[in-house]
């Protein structure tokens, strides 16, 4: 499953990634979190359904 990470950066601008594998998406969530982004959310790239990759077991 490919995952898109969306957030609001420190300046209030919306940012999003290209579709990523789960490991890369987790790293991007951490990067967004440590760079001051807020409202970090993850979505299934195929369905645009919001998912929680931190609690989802594969």
N, CA, C and O atoms as CSV, one atom per row, in Angstrom:
chain,resi,resn,atom,element,x,y,z
A,1,UNK,N,N,0.845,-1.164,0.000
A,1,UNK,CA,C,0.000,0.000,0.000
A,1,UNK,C,C,0.899,1.239,0.000
A,1,UNK,O,O,1.877,1.311,0.744
A,2,UNK,N,N,0.557,2.191,-0.830
A,2,UNK,CA,C,1.267,3.459,-0.857
A,2,UNK,C,C,0.514,4.466,-0.001
A,2,UNK,O,O,-0.714,4.445,0.075
A,3,UNK,N,N,1.274,5.348,0.641
A,3,UNK,CA,C,0.709,6.279,1.613
A,3,UNK,C,C,1.126,7.704,1.264
A,3,UNK,O,O,2.275,7.954,0.899
A,4,UNK,N,N,0.181,8.631,1.379
A,4,UNK,CA,C,0.452,10.055,1.204
A,4,UNK,C,C,0.383,10.703,2.579
A,4,UNK,O,O,-0.558,10.469,3.338
A,5,UNK,N,N,1.390,11.524,2.895
A,5,UNK,CA,C,1.424,12.236,4.170
A,5,UNK,C,C,1.107,13.702,3.888
A,5,UNK,O,O,1.743,14.334,3.044
A,6,UNK,N,N,0.105,14.239,4.613
A,6,UNK,CA,C,-0.293,15.633,4.453
A,6,UNK,C,C,-0.162,16.341,5.796
A,6,UNK,O,O,-0.388,15.745,6.849
A,7,UNK,N,N,0.212,17.637,5.746
A,7,UNK,CA,C,0.374,18.408,6.973
A,7,UNK,C,C,0.272,19.889,6.666
A,7,UNK,O,O,0.174,20.298,5.509
A,8,UNK,N,N,0.296,20.682,7.724
A,8,UNK,CA,C,0.359,22.138,7.634
A,8,UNK,C,C,1.736,22.540,8.180
A,8,UNK,O,O,2.068,22.215,9.321
A,9,UNK,N,N,2.536,23.244,7.371
A,9,UNK,CA,C,3.877,23.607,7.832
A,9,UNK,C,C,3.817,24.766,8.820
A,9,UNK,O,O,2.745,25.306,9.089
A,10,UNK,N,N,4.967,25.140,9.354
A,10,UNK,CA,C,5.042,26.175,10.391
A,10,UNK,C,C,4.542,27.537,9.909
A,10,UNK,O,O,4.152,28.367,10.730
A,11,UNK,N,N,4.544,27.781,8.610
A,11,UNK,CA,C,4.056,29.050,8.057
A,11,UNK,C,C,2.576,29.004,7.700
A,11,UNK,O,O,2.029,29.984,7.195
A,12,UNK,N,N,1.917,27.860,7.961
A,12,UNK,CA,C,0.493,27.729,7.686
A,12,UNK,C,C,0.173,27.250,6.286
A,12,UNK,O,O,-0.982,27.315,5.863
A,13,UNK,N,N,1.157,26.778,5.566
A,13,UNK,CA,C,0.981,26.312,4.194
A,13,UNK,C,C,0.770,24.790,4.172
A,13,UNK,O,O,1.442,24.056,4.896
A,14,UNK,N,N,-0.158,24.329,3.347
A,14,UNK,CA,C,-0.409,22.889,3.213
A,14,UNK,C,C,0.729,22.233,2.440
A,14,UNK,O,O,1.179,22.751,1.418
A,15,UNK,N,N,1.187,21.091,2.937
A,15,UNK,CA,C,2.233,20.322,2.260
A,15,UNK,C,C,1.780,18.867,2.177
A,15,UNK,O,O,1.038,18.385,3.033
A,16,UNK,N,N,2.234,18.183,1.144
A,16,UNK,CA,C,1.903,16.766,0.965
A,16,UNK,C,C,3.042,16.075,0.234
A,16,UNK,O,O,3.780,16.702,-0.526
A,17,UNK,N,N,3.175,14.791,0.470
A,17,UNK,CA,C,4.211,14.005,-0.196
A,17,UNK,C,C,3.623,13.309,-1.420
A,17,UNK,O,O,2.407,13.235,-1.597
A,18,UNK,N,N,4.502,12.815,-2.238
A,18,UNK,CA,C,4.112,11.880,-3.292
A,18,UNK,C,C,3.796,10.550,-2.583
A,18,UNK,O,O,4.165,10.390,-1.420
A,19,UNK,N,N,3.140,9.613,-3.232
A,19,UNK,CA,C,2.882,8.316,-2.594
A,19,UNK,C,C,4.190,7.637,-2.172
A,19,UNK,O,O,5.144,7.549,-2.944
A,20,UNK,N,N,4.201,7.160,-0.918
A,20,UNK,CA,C,5.390,6.543,-0.332
A,20,UNK,C,C,5.063,5.165,0.218
A,20,UNK,O,O,3.914,4.878,0.556
A,21,UNK,N,N,6.083,4.309,0.308
A,21,UNK,CA,C,5.933,3.035,1.000
A,21,UNK,C,C,5.806,3.324,2.495
A,21,UNK,O,O,6.134,4.424,2.938
A,22,UNK,N,N,5.334,2.350,3.277
A,22,UNK,CA,C,5.056,2.574,4.695
A,22,UNK,C,C,6.281,3.074,5.455
A,22,UNK,O,O,6.165,4.011,6.244
A,23,UNK,N,N,7.438,2.482,5.243
A,23,UNK,CA,C,8.646,2.880,5.969
A,23,UNK,C,C,9.009,4.334,5.672
A,23,UNK,O,O,9.328,5.097,6.584
A,24,UNK,N,N,8.961,4.710,4.408
A,24,UNK,CA,C,9.279,6.086,4.030
A,24,UNK,C,C,8.232,7.062,4.574
A,24,UNK,O,O,8.565,8.178,4.970
A,25,UNK,N,N,6.970,6.637,4.591
A,25,UNK,CA,C,5.903,7.480,5.129
A,25,UNK,C,C,6.105,7.719,6.625
A,25,UNK,O,O,5.900,8.834,7.105
A,26,UNK,N,N,6.505,6.687,7.363
A,26,UNK,CA,C,6.786,6.851,8.784
A,26,UNK,C,C,7.924,7.840,9.009
A,26,UNK,O,O,7.861,8.671,9.914
A,27,UNK,N,N,8.956,7.749,8.190
A,27,UNK,CA,C,10.085,8.686,8.295
A,27,UNK,C,C,9.635,10.110,7.968
A,27,UNK,O,O,10.092,11.061,8.603
A,28,UNK,N,N,8.752,10.266,6.992
A,28,UNK,CA,C,8.251,11.595,6.616
A,28,UNK,C,C,7.378,12.171,7.733
A,28,UNK,O,O,7.443,13.371,8.004
A,29,UNK,N,N,6.568,11.342,8.383
A,29,UNK,CA,C,5.768,11.801,9.527
A,29,UNK,C,C,6.708,12.347,10.602
A,29,UNK,O,O,6.472,13.421,11.155
A,30,UNK,N,N,7.775,11.601,10.892
A,30,UNK,CA,C,8.744,12.050,11.898
A,30,UNK,C,C,9.405,13.365,11.460
A,30,UNK,O,O,9.565,14.279,12.269
A,31,UNK,N,N,9.782,13.457,10.193
A,31,UNK,CA,C,10.391,14.682,9.673
A,31,UNK,C,C,9.435,15.872,9.804
A,31,UNK,O,O,9.842,16.947,10.244
A,32,UNK,N,N,8.175,15.685,9.427
A,32,UNK,CA,C,7.183,16.759,9.555
A,32,UNK,C,C,7.015,17.160,11.019
A,32,UNK,O,O,6.951,18.347,11.341
A,33,UNK,N,N,6.944,16.165,11.902
A,33,UNK,CA,C,6.728,16.432,13.324
A,33,UNK,C,C,7.883,17.235,13.908
A,33,UNK,O,O,7.655,18.179,14.665
A,34,UNK,N,N,9.110,16.878,13.571
A,34,UNK,CA,C,10.272,17.555,14.133
A,34,UNK,C,C,10.543,18.905,13.477
A,34,UNK,O,O,11.316,19.699,14.014
A,35,UNK,N,N,9.929,19.182,12.336
A,35,UNK,CA,C,10.148,20.465,11.668
A,35,UNK,C,C,9.046,21.477,11.972
A,35,UNK,O,O,9.003,22.542,11.356
A,36,UNK,N,N,8.158,21.160,12.908
A,36,UNK,CA,C,7.153,22.119,13.340
A,36,UNK,C,C,5.831,22.063,12.589
A,36,UNK,O,O,5.005,22.963,12.745
A,37,UNK,N,N,5.608,21.049,11.791
A,37,UNK,CA,C,4.333,20.909,11.084
A,37,UNK,C,C,3.240,20.489,12.060
A,37,UNK,O,O,3.512,19.873,13.090
A,38,UNK,N,N,2.003,20.831,11.721
A,38,UNK,CA,C,0.851,20.433,12.539
A,38,UNK,C,C,-0.154,19.710,11.647
A,38,UNK,O,O,0.002,19.658,10.427
A,39,UNK,N,N,-1.175,19.161,12.269
A,39,UNK,CA,C,-2.241,18.445,11.563
A,39,UNK,C,C,-1.685,17.406,10.582
A,39,UNK,O,O,-2.119,17.330,9.432
A,40,UNK,N,N,-0.734,16.620,11.044
A,40,UNK,CA,C,-0.115,15.591,10.204
A,40,UNK,C,C,-1.079,14.421,10.078
A,40,UNK,O,O,-1.524,13.861,11.080
A,41,UNK,N,N,-1.400,14.058,8.838
A,41,UNK,CA,C,-2.334,12.961,8.575
A,41,UNK,C,C,-1.767,12.080,7.471
A,41,UNK,O,O,-0.991,12.533,6.629
A,42,UNK,N,N,-2.166,10.818,7.491
A,42,UNK,CA,C,-1.725,9.871,6.470
A,42,UNK,C,C,-2.947,9.308,5.755
A,42,UNK,O,O,-3.985,9.062,6.370
A,43,UNK,N,N,-2.807,9.108,4.450
A,43,UNK,CA,C,-3.906,8.659,3.603
A,43,UNK,C,C,-3.444,7.527,2.699
A,43,UNK,O,O,-2.301,7.511,2.244
A,44,UNK,N,N,-4.343,6.580,2.442
A,44,UNK,CA,C,-4.105,5.542,1.452
A,44,UNK,C,C,-4.085,6.243,0.094
A,44,UNK,O,O,-5.048,6.920,-0.268
A,45,UNK,N,N,-3.002,6.086,-0.655
A,45,UNK,CA,C,-2.858,6.796,-1.926
A,45,UNK,C,C,-3.888,6.358,-2.960
A,45,UNK,O,O,-4.276,7.159,-3.811
A,46,UNK,N,N,-4.336,5.117,-2.909
A,46,UNK,CA,C,-5.279,4.611,-3.902
A,46,UNK,C,C,-6.710,5.074,-3.655
A,46,UNK,O,O,-7.448,5.351,-4.601
A,47,UNK,N,N,-7.106,5.158,-2.372
A,47,UNK,CA,C,-8.501,5.470,-2.052
A,47,UNK,C,C,-8.691,6.840,-1.417
A,47,UNK,O,O,-9.824,7.302,-1.277
A,48,UNK,N,N,-7.608,7.493,-1.032
A,48,UNK,CA,C,-7.616,8.778,-0.327
A,48,UNK,C,C,-8.334,8.672,1.022
A,48,UNK,O,O,-8.796,9.677,1.563
A,49,UNK,N,N,-8.424,7.451,1.562
A,49,UNK,CA,C,-9.023,7.218,2.874
A,49,UNK,C,C,-7.968,7.479,3.949
A,49,UNK,O,O,-6.839,7.000,3.842
A,50,UNK,N,N,-8.334,8.237,4.984
A,50,UNK,CA,C,-7.387,8.518,6.064
A,50,UNK,C,C,-7.098,7.231,6.833
A,50,UNK,O,O,-8.010,6.470,7.155
A,51,UNK,N,N,-5.826,7.001,7.120
A,51,UNK,CA,C,-5.415,5.816,7.873
A,51,UNK,C,C,-4.443,6.244,8.964
A,51,UNK,O,O,-3.829,7.308,8.882
A,52,UNK,N,N,-4.313,5.415,9.973
A,52,UNK,CA,C,-3.350,5.656,11.038
A,52,UNK,C,C,-2.255,4.606,10.899
A,52,UNK,O,O,-2.418,3.473,11.351
A,53,UNK,N,N,-1.148,4.976,10.278
A,53,UNK,CA,C,-0.087,3.987,10.028
A,53,UNK,C,C,0.665,3.627,11.302
A,53,UNK,O,O,1.374,2.621,11.320
A,54,UNK,N,N,0.536,4.408,12.359
A,54,UNK,CA,C,1.228,4.093,13.609
A,54,UNK,C,C,0.574,2.937,14.329
A,54,UNK,O,O,1.255,2.225,15.066
A,55,UNK,N,N,-0.725,2.717,14.150
A,55,UNK,CA,C,-1.443,1.644,14.838
A,55,UNK,C,C,-1.843,0.509,13.904
A,55,UNK,O,O,-2.358,-0.507,14.371
A,56,UNK,N,N,-1.627,0.647,12.622
A,56,UNK,CA,C,-2.056,-0.357,11.650
A,56,UNK,C,C,-1.029,-1.477,11.573
A,56,UNK,O,O,0.156,-1.214,11.367
A,57,UNK,N,N,-1.466,-2.729,11.737
A,57,UNK,CA,C,-0.570,-3.862,11.610
A,57,UNK,C,C,-0.640,-4.431,10.207
A,57,UNK,O,O,-1.716,-4.516,9.614
A,58,UNK,N,N,0.501,-4.817,9.683
A,58,UNK,CA,C,0.556,-5.389,8.322
A,58,UNK,C,C,0.745,-6.867,8.360
A,58,UNK,O,O,0.813,-7.508,7.312
